[in-house]
Structures are given as C-alpha cells and as structure tokens.
Amino acid sequence: MYFKIFLNFILIVISSLIQFSFISILPFGLDNFNFALVALIVILLVSSFSTSLWWAIGVGFLLDIYSFLPFGVYLACFFFTVLVANFLLVNFFTDRSLYSFLALIFLSSICFNFLFYFFIYFLEIFGVTPAVVVLGKIFWINLTWQIFFNILAVFVLFYVVNFVSQRLRPVFLKRKK
Amino acid sequence: MLKVKTKNNIFMFVAVIGLLIFLHFLRILNPIERAIIYLITPAAEKIYSVGTDLRTAVNEQTDKRDLLSVVKNLEAKLNQLTIENSQLKTMGEENEKLRQQLKFFSKNNFNYTLANVVSRGALDDSLNQGQAVIIDKGKRDGFSAGLGVLNSQGAIVGKIIEAKENISKVCLVTNKGCKLAASIQGQNDQKTSGVVEGDLGLTIKMDFIPQTEKIKIDDIVITSGLESDIPAGLVIGKITQVDSNSNEIWQKATVESLMDLGNLTIVSVISPAVK
C-alpha cells in the first residue's frame, strides 16, 4: 500500500519534471506536447478514476509551484479535464478500443486547452495576468501540434500497455456447448 | 449507491484542491513549496540540460546544409576581426596606462550572480513561443523585475520580468513584450539611441531612431544604460535590415541576436551592488 503511494508520488514528480523541464525546450511543435495530460488519461484507462484525480492534483500542484500564473490554474484545469474524460469514458467510449482512446485524448486535449485559456482570459480581464492573444493564430497552431503529439503518444502507449498488461484487452464471453 | 460514492469522492477532491489553494494564498504552504523546489530543482536542471543537448543536435542537423557558406563568410570576417583585435589590444594597453596615470577607478557598481535555467515555462508560455525562461534563483537572492540577464559570453539575453521567492521568469530579447533601452555603435564612435523589442520570437526590432541618424547593416546594437538596472555597453545583436522611410518620423531596424537563445543553460543576472 505505502509502496504503491510512494511509487505514484515518484512517477508524478517525474511526469511533472518531464513536462516542465524537458518538453518545454524541445524544437517547435514538440514543445506543445502535453505529456502530463497523456499520463493522466493513461492512468484513468489502466488504473482508476480516483488514482487519476490524485495524479491531477499532484501534477497540477507541482506545475503551479513553477508557474507564474496565479496558483491553482493547473490544479483546476487538470482536475476538470479528468472529470470530463471520465464522464466520456463511462458514458460514451465504453468499448475500450484504440479508436475510443484516441477520441478520448482528442476531446480531453481540447477540453484542457479551452479551460486553460479560459482561465488565462478570465484572469487577464481582471488584470491578474498580462494580456495575451487567446484564440489567435498561434493558439490554433499550438493546439493542432498538441493534439497530434498527444494522439501519437496514446497510440504508442495503447500498444505498450496491451503488450505488458491484459487491462485494455476486450473480454469475450464464451457460451458453453 | 455507486454514483453517490463517486459524487462524495469528487467533493473530497474539490475540497483538497480548495484547501491547497487557500493554504497557498495564506502562505502556510510556503515551507513545503520551498522544500519541493529545493529538492527537485537539481533534477530539473539536469533534465533541462538533456533537452537542450537534444535541441542543439536537431538544430545542427538542420543547419548542416548551410554550414559551408557560413564557414566561407566567417573566414573573411575572422581576418577582418583579427586586424581590429590587434588595433584594440594596442588601444587597451594605452588605456590601461592612462588609467594608471590618472588613478582612475572603475565605476562598475554591479554584481553578477550565476543562475541555472530550469525550464522554458510549462504550458503557460506556449503563446509566447518559448521566449521566456525560468531560472532557479529569485527574491531570496535579491532578484527583482527589471534586472538584466547575460549569457556566458557576457551578451545580454533578456531581463527578469517576474520574481518569486526561489525562481524568476526571464523574458528573452526576442520576446515581443521584452523592451530594452539600446544604442547603435556606428562609425566614428557615433551613438544612436532607441528602444529594442522582440519580434515574433525570432528577431529584435529597434524603433524610435531619428531619421537624421545614419545607421547601416552590421552595426552593433548595445544597451544604452538608460535603464537603472542595466549597465551600458552590453551587446544585444547586430543590424540585419534598416527600414528608413522618409515619410516617417523614426527609422526602424531589424536586429539579430549574436547568440543562439535556444541553448541557454547558465546565465548571470546583473544586480546593483549594495553600497
């Protein structure tokens, strides 16, 4: 039990560090990859809803510490995105196929970005953050790159998880003759 | 029954998030945040350094094709600079002798503090196209908004725009929101003042240059010293294009930074010396 908590804690720190220090320096396009979001969605798929929410809090908290946005923006965005992703997973993408997961990460990426820039825009109105051009050309280019790399990552991870675990494999009931 | 349990779970998580935000603004979480930053910043520096190496490798691969023509141009420039260097050395020696005779003391009232770059901002900086970096020192080390930031060669790369207790955000000179008071080192030691500002995250634009001033391509742009926290004479870049329309009151120039701002790992921050 404690080992599992400790392992999750270490993985949360590593995921945050990769997002914060590694992906941000990568060449144009790749620097938009939302590794933290992909990690949360994969956790939601292979583990449980509550584990994914703990991850959202952990990753959000660490990114908020290093962010110059008001504290809580990442926490709130990751949390609400996991809520939306879980709602979609439970009510629509129930067949656990590759296509469902790709659709799920696609919608989650859109949800995260709109929530994130909604918060920035909202804070900008009240003068908390400096003015940025939300929904401008750069926003759409970045979003496209982010969705592309997020989908690619989930595509690869789906086969990796399938290779090492039975969790994502469909279950067929056999009728006894 | 299951739905009620899930609902309760969600409320618990909302309460946790609310509590974290509340405690942060009450500064109760400050020691924990400081400890986390203290513990994970060394790892962040290492990971950032690996990312920088990877980025450099990719850029080098892309630039290989243009390398031959660049080498030829550089050879010509090297010859020119060797001549200039020998002249400057002679002048430097003369200057040193004169200073000794006049018992001249250096008026350098600035301190330089080294800092490591740990990130280019997580996802919040994507609209700025990565034209800001986060360094591992902040208010505790005496950093505040407006202080100049230099690279390892001593050229100015940007200035601090925001400082937290343990980290600071530096806008790079190519960032649209980053403005610096600058002057152009023209021929015959003539100096033209203006303001430089980043343009599209790629180049730097210098504005408010009077039409009467003569500027040309390859002139060096330096800091003018009009900002209290940034000394004069720090190299910003060189002019690559001059936009001089006679109908306009001011001239504009496009300035290119002399160094690759994508490879910054260690920087030094200039702070006024405590008297």
Chai-1 contact restraints between the chains, C-beta under 6 A:
chainA,res_idxA,chainB,res_idxB,connection_type,confidence,min_distance_angstrom,max_distance_angstrom,comment,restraint_id
A,L17,B,A43,contact,1.0,0.0,6.0,A-B,restraint_1
A,L17,B,A44,contact,1.0,0.0,6.0,A-B,restraint_2
A,L17,B,I47,contact,1.0,0.0,6.0,A-B,restraint_3
A,Q19,B,A122,contact,1.0,0.0,6.0,A-B,restraint_4
A,F20,B,S119,contact,1.0,0.0,6.0,A-B,restraint_5
A,F20,B,A122,contact,1.0,0.0,6.0,A-B,restraint_6
A,S21,B,A44,contact,1.0,0.0,6.0,A-B,restraint_7
A,S21,B,I47,contact,1.0,0.0,6.0,A-B,restraint_8
A,S21,B,Y48,contact,1.0,0.0,6.0,A-B,restraint_9
A,S21,B,V118,contact,1.0,0.0,6.0,A-B,restraint_10
A,S21,B,S119,contact,1.0,0.0,6.0,A-B,restraint_11
A,F22,B,I47,contact,1.0,0.0,6.0,A-B,restraint_12
A,F22,B,G51,contact,1.0,0.0,6.0,A-B,restraint_13
A,S24,B,S119,contact,1.0,0.0,6.0,A-B,restraint_14
A,S24,B,R120,contact,1.0,0.0,6.0,A-B,restraint_15
A,S24,B,G121,contact,1.0,0.0,6.0,A-B,restraint_16
A,I25,B,G51,contact,1.0,0.0,6.0,A-B,restraint_17
A,I25,B,T52,contact,1.0,0.0,6.0,A-B,restraint_18
A,I25,B,R55,contact,1.0,0.0,6.0,A-B,restraint_19
A,I25,B,R120,contact,1.0,0.0,6.0,A-B,restraint_20
A,P27,B,R55,contact,1.0,0.0,6.0,A-B,restraint_21
A,P27,B,V58,contact,1.0,0.0,6.0,A-B,restraint_22
A,D31,B,G130,contact,1.0,0.0,6.0,A-B,restraint_23
A,N32,B,S126,contact,1.0,0.0,6.0,A-B,restraint_24
A,S50,B,N9,contact,1.0,0.0,6.0,A-B,restraint_25
A,L53,B,F13,contact,1.0,0.0,6.0,A-B,restraint_26
A,L63,B,A122,contact,1.0,0.0,6.0,A-B,restraint_27
A,I65,B,E33,contact,1.0,0.0,6.0,A-B,restraint_28
A,S67,B,D124,contact,1.0,0.0,6.0,A-B,restraint_29
A,F68,B,E162,contact,1.0,0.0,6.0,A-B,restraint_30
A,F68,B,K169,contact,1.0,0.0,6.0,A-B,restraint_31
A,L69,B,D124,contact,1.0,0.0,6.0,A-B,restraint_32
A,F71,B,H24,contact,1.0,0.0,6.0,A-B,restraint_33
A,G72,B,I21,contact,1.0,0.0,6.0,A-B,restraint_34
A,L75,B,I17,contact,1.0,0.0,6.0,A-B,restraint_35
A,F79,B,I17,contact,1.0,0.0,6.0,A-B,restraint_36
A,V132,B,L127,contact,1.0,0.0,6.0,A-B,restraint_37
A,I138,B,L127,contact,1.0,0.0,6.0,A-B,restraint_38
A,N142,B,S126,contact,1.0,0.0,6.0,A-B,restraint_39
